[in-house]
Amino acid sequence: MRPLLIALLLFGSLTLNAQPSCDSLKTLLSVMIDQYDALSIENEQIAAEMSIQRTQIDSLRSALQRGNYDLEKARQEARVLRSIMTGYVVTIDSLNTLNKSDHGDR
């Protein structure tokens, strides 16, 4: 496994098993946005889907900052968004691995 994938999976499991406070949930969402920004992929479909998820994370974080969002609902949404993000990281890692093996076969 790649270091980014390992770090993401560990961070996700540590933060989602606990019951984060509003502030820690906002921090978690900010970190998720940073992680989305750090991911790069040339596949336009996956990039578009990731952009939509990033926007949802940003909207959730903004709603929490305004104080007009149920904390438990936000926790649940963050869990779902984290699992989606983990799926993207696994997909990107798999595509990169395939791409490297294709280049090595030539």
C-alpha positions, 0 to 999 in steps of 0.5 A: 500500500502507498503511504497516502493510502495508509495515512488516509485509512488510519486517519479515517478509522481513528477519527470516525470511531470517536464521537467528534465535537463540533470543532473537531468535526470542522477540523476533520472536514478541513483535513478532508478538503485538503486531502481532496486537493492533494489527490490528482487524477487524469480521469475526468469522470473520477475528477468530476465526482471528487469535485462534487464530494469536495463541494459537499464537504465544504458545504457541510463544514460551512453549515457547521461553522454557521451553527445551523446544522445538527451535529449528529447528522453532520457526524453521519455525513462525515462518515459517509463522505470519508468512506467515499473518499477512501474509495477514491484513494483506493481507485486512484492507487489501483489505477496508478499501479496498473499504469505503472505496470503497463509502462513497465511492460513496454 
